[in-house]
Amino acid sequence: MRKILLILSFLICANAFSQILSSNVEKKTLALGETNHITIKIDNLNEQQVISAPKNELLPFHFEETKDSIGQTANSYERKIEFAVFDEGKFTIPELEFKVGDKVLKTIPYEIDVINTAQKADQINDIMSNKQVKLEPQDYWELYKFYILAALAAIAIIIAIIMIVKWGRKSKSSPVMATNQTLKELDSLKKKKYIEGGNFRSFYVELIDISRTFITKQYHLPADVLLTDDLIEVMKKNNTISQDNEKIIEDVFLRGDLVKFAKTFPDQNTMETDFANIRDFVKRSSKDLEFENLRKDV
């Protein structure tokens, strides 16, 4: 009997001086984002400190803590945590550890079921209904002016590019441009004074090269690659160059070939005449083209 009384007395004393931990979760099933509370209490502290995870770091990852309050007296400890879960599924609050002196106390684990209460057929309404506002032309301009200006700028750039490509290319290849360019080249040849110096070979080489380039650009004939006899035949078949101009080209080119191979030695008057005839031919070429265009129209 005495032994039984001693054992009971020991148990009563042990319980009187040991810490008692309790915990409670408010709800085991939650809607997405719904708040829940867990409360942990420890009694019989006997002025011992409780050590646990810092505030807002006690619960695991999926549990978003919104409030974490800790209250402690000499004999009791209470911690209340408000939390929410924003993922659907089952989540577990594991054993939470609290150290009191040399002892580690643990709560029981809790399983929380998080469900999505929204249904596909649910209608979502605005807090306030849409309000119709009448806009004036000035309002539309303020709203869309940057888009309008950007569109106009893009259109202007496109038009400018088209005009540059179309008219720029046309002007560069126009008969007047080719004529003026060739006349400048002939003037440059004249300034070299080949005629006055009796350098007939250099004179005819450059004169014929200038003439071939001009015929190629102005009449679109392959004068830059054809031999003189072949070029004369093509000109006569093409019938684009007038007969007077054909005669000038034929005489100057044939004489130029003879000079290149040292089969003839023209005098100064002949070179002057050939230069003047080629220059007149270049200046009259526009009439050949006008006649050709009229002939095509007919």
Order of alpha helices (4+ residues) and beta strands (2+ residues): alpha-beta-beta-beta-beta-beta-beta-beta-beta-beta-beta-alpha-alpha-alpha-alpha-alpha-alpha-alpha-alpha
